[in-house]
């Protein structure tokens, strides 16, 4: 919520852990589960590992972290050291982490993909299997295509496998594409599928042999784009709509028959809402106006603000897996939506609260961006 109290408890628990870790663990365990989740998310990402290590039951808390928050936390700890976190992550969290951090523009990021799958391998067979079954087969195909050559045993007499090739079943043979590429992790990955989910293993290796890489990339991108939209991150072309030009005679117009703060279905937020300014002096006009709304209207405005920030993050090409991107996007949303709110209130001679009840936040931002396009430029 926008007006929740500041979480001093996390700082106190971390300070206590410096002198008495057992007491710190007890203090954290005494908090209700939802409060433990809140304390983790409110703690700066650089210090979250220290707090998570104090959890008595991390397997109950980690699955409740918003998807992006888990991604931020893993990256802050370092993929090479975060396997113990991924051990308790849900399939949905793992997929979202790869959607946020495993891509660079429209293509998978090989280094990042290697890091995430390597961390899953370190987490153990069960988390690895859960992750492999949750990730898109197309993404796994691209991962293998980047590392190994795969061939199917021929029935011809005298057929010999490629020099240096390995096999698990005597039918599929694979070898590293690069002499310096260690395939031990890939062997472990394929063995996990072979022993626990043979048909996924079979289809994956067939795909590596026969599927064309551009087609696989296109399908992988489609699945990712759909899931990101479900998390509130639209396609870049759609997100850029918040910067579209408005003719001067349309700047001060309020949209007719629009009720942007009417109760509506809300999607699950992938991030934990950063704390807003505590004092009216520090707060922008937008935040002060939201604070003056009715409770249900504030909830709707809260989701609209995050949706706007997501569009800004996509349009400005901010890295979605960076914990600083959301605060930056929210600050920009507040700045230009406040400017638009102020302008429309002045033009219509209405109270800002009434303007907020009649103009969507996207419209307010667009007006503010058109008032100062040089400053708003993505």
N, C-alpha and C positions, 0 to 999 in steps of 0.2 A: 504493500500500500504506500501511497505517497507520503502519508503522515505517520508512518511507524516510528517508534522510538529508536534512538541511536543504540547500536549493539555494543555497549561497553563490556559486556560479559566476555566476548572473545578475547579482547585485549587483556582483561584481567586473568583469564585462564592461561593465556600464553605467558604472561608475566609470572604466574604462579609456577608454571612448568619449569622455569629456570632454577627454582630452588626445591620444588617438591612435585615430581611428575605424577606420583600416585595420587596426590591430592588434586592435581589438575585433572587427571582422568576421572576421578569421582565427581568433581564439580561439573564436568562436561556431561557425564552419564546421567546426572540428576536432571538435566534439561530435557523437555519433551522432544520427540523426534523431529517435529517440524521446526523447533527452535534450533536444534543442532544443525539442520540444513541451512537455516537462515544465518547462523553464525559462520558457517563455512563460506557461504556466498558473500557475506558482508566483509570478510577478512580479505585484505589485499592479496592478490594471487601469489606474490612472493613469499607470503607467510602461511599459505594454506596448508602446505605439506606438514608443517609443525603442528597445526591444529588437527589435521586428519590423523596423524600418528597417535593422537591421544584418544581417538574414538574407541570405545569398548566394542562397538558392533559396526564397523565400517560397511559391512555387507548390507546394512539397513539404510545407511545414510547416502552412500555413493549413488545407488540407483535413483534417488530422488533429486539429485542435482539437475538443474536445467541443462539441456544438451550442450549449449555453448559454454556454460560455466565449467563443465567437466573438461571440455577442450582447452579452455584457458588454463585450467589447473594443471592438466597434463603437460602442456607446453611450458608452463612456468617451472615445473619440477624437472622437465627434460624427458623425452620419450625413452631414453636409455635407462631411466631410473623410475619410470611410472608404471611398470608392469603390475605392481601390487594394486594400483587403482583400477586398471583395466580388468583385473581379475573379477571385480564386483560390478562392472558396468553392464547395463542392459544392451540388448541387440540394437535398440533404437538409438541409444547414446553412441554406440560404436559407429553406426552408419552416419549419424550426424557429424561426428568428429571428422570422419573422412570426407564428408561433403563440404565441411567448412575449411579443412586444412590440407586436404589431399589433392587440391587442384590449383592450377595457376591459369587464370582466365578460362579458356574453354578446353584445356587439356589437363590430364592428370599430372601432378608433380611427382616425378619418379623418386626424388630423394625423400619427400615427405611420406609417400606411399610405402617406401622401404622402411622408414622409421616406425610407422604405425603397425605394419604387419610384423616387423621385428619385435616390437613391444608386446604384441599379442602372443607371439611365440614364447617370449620370456615369461608370460603370465601363466602358462601351463596349457595342457591339452584341452581342457574343458572350455576355458575362455577363447582359445584359438579356434576350436570347432564352432563355438557360438558366433564368433566374428566372421569366419569364413562362410557360414551358412546365411548370415545376415547381409553381407556385402553383395553388391550386384555381381553376378557372374561375369559381366562385361568388364568390370573393373579388375577382377582377378585375372581375367584373360590378358588384359593389357599389362598387368604386373608381370605375369609369366613371360609374355612375349618380349618384354624388355630384358629378361634375364636368361632365358633358355630356349634352345631349339628342341622341338618335340617331333618325334616320328613314330609311326605305327609299324609294328613288325610285319614284314611282307611274307606271303606264303610261298614266294618263289624259292626254289631250291638254291642253296648256297648263299642266301641272304645273310649279311653280317650287320650288326648294329654299328652306328657311327663310332669312331675311335673316341674313347673317353666317356661314352654315354652310360648312364645309370638307368636302372629299371626297378620297379616295385612288383610288377605283375608278369613280366616276361612279354608283354604286349606293347606297352608304351615305353619308349626310350627317350631320355632327355639329357642334354649336356649344356654346359654354360656357353653363352655367346662370347664372353670375354674370358681370356686366360686368367685374369686376376679376379674373376667373380666367384665368390664362394657360394656354392649351391647347397651347402649343408642345411641352411634355413629353409630352402625350397623343398628339399627332400623331406624335412620334418613336417612341413605344411602339407605336402602331398600324401605323406604317410598317414597323417591324421585324417584326411578325407578318405583315403583308401580303406582304412580300418573301421571308420565310423559312418561314412556316407559314400558308398561306392559309386552311386549313380551321379552324384555331384562331381566326384573325381573323374569319372568317365567323360561326362559332358564337358568338363573344363578342359581336359587335354585334347579332346576332339576339336573344341573351339580354337585352341591355340594353333592347331595344325591347319584348320580349314578356313577360319573366319578372317576376313580382310580387316586390317587395323582401322582404316578410316570409318568403316561401318560400325565397328565395335565402339569406337570413340563417340560416334554420333548417338548411339543408343545409351551409352553410359552417361553422356551429358544430359540426355532427355530425362532419365530417371532422377539424376541429381537435381536438375532444375525444378522438377515437380515437387520433390521433397523440400527444397529450399523455399518454394512458394508456400508450402504448408507451414513452414516455420516463420513466414512473414517476410521473406526475401524475394521480391519479384525479379523478373528478368530485367536486364540492364535497359533495354529499350523502353519497357514500361516505367521503370524507376525514373528515367530521364524526363518523364512528363511533368515532374514537379518544377522543372526549370523552363517549361515552355513559355514563350513570349505571350504577354497580355497587352493588347492595345490600351493606350492611356485612358480611353473612355470606358473601359471595362474594369479598370483597377478597383474602383470604389463600389462596384455592384455586388450586392449580396445575392447568392444563389436562391432562386425561388423554390418554395415547397421542399426545403431540405431540413432534416432534423438530425444532425450528425451525432448528437448526444443521446438519442433515443436508445433504450435498452436493446442490445443486439447480442448475438452469439459471439463469443470471444475465443480465440485460439490460445493454446498453451504457449506461454512465452519461452523462447529458447535461452533467454538471459535473465539474470537477476537485476531488477531495476536499480540503477545507481542512485545513491542518495541525492535528493534534491536540496537546494539551498534551505537552510533552517530558518533564516530570518527574512522578513519581507524586504529589507533593504538590499540583501544580496540577490533576491529572486528577480527574475525577469517578469515582464508584464504577463506573459503567458502563464508562468507558474503561479503568480498571484491570482490570476483569474481562475485557473483551475481550482485553487484552494477555496475559492468562494462558491463553487458549485455545490449542488446537492450530492450526497454520497454516491448514488448510483451513476450520476453524471460524471463524477470524478473517475469512477472505475472505467467508464467508456472512454473518457478523455485520456486516461492512462494508457489503454491499449492503442488508441489512435496515435499517441505520441511515439510509442515504440514502433508502430507500423511506419510512421513517417521517418523515424531515425533509420529504420532498416532500408527504406528507399534511398535515403541520403547515402548510407554506407555503400549500397550497390552502385548508385549513380556516380559517386565520387571514387569508386573502385578502392575503397578501404579494405584491408585484409579482414575477412570475416572471422578469422580465427585469432585475431589480436584483441586482447582484453581492453585495449585503449580505444578501439574503433567505436564501440557503442557510446561511451561518454562523449567522444568527439562529435559523433553524429547527433546525439541529443542536444549538445551545446549549440550546434549549428541550427538544429530544428527550432530550439527555443529563441535564438537570436532573430532569425528571419520571420518566424511565425509571430513573434512579438511585434516586429515592425509592421507586418501585415495587419495584425489585430489593432494596433494603435491607429493605423491609417484608416481602416474600415470603420472603427468607432468614431473617428473624427468626421469622416465623410457622411456617415449615416446618422450621426448625432445620437448614437445609442451607447448604453453602458457596455464595456468590454464583455461582461458576462453574457449579455443578450447577443452580441456578435458571435461569441463562441458557440452559442446555442443554434446559430443559423448558418455559420460558415464552417465547413470541414477544415481540419488542420492542414491538409494538403493545399487547400485554397489559400489559407492565411500565409503559408510558407511561400507559395508561388507569387502572391502579391508582394511579400517582403523581398523576395529574390528579384522581382522585376523593378522594384524601387531602387535597388543597388546591385545591378547585375555584375559589375566588376568584382565586388566583394563576395558575391554568392557563387561565382564561377566554380564548377566542380574541379 
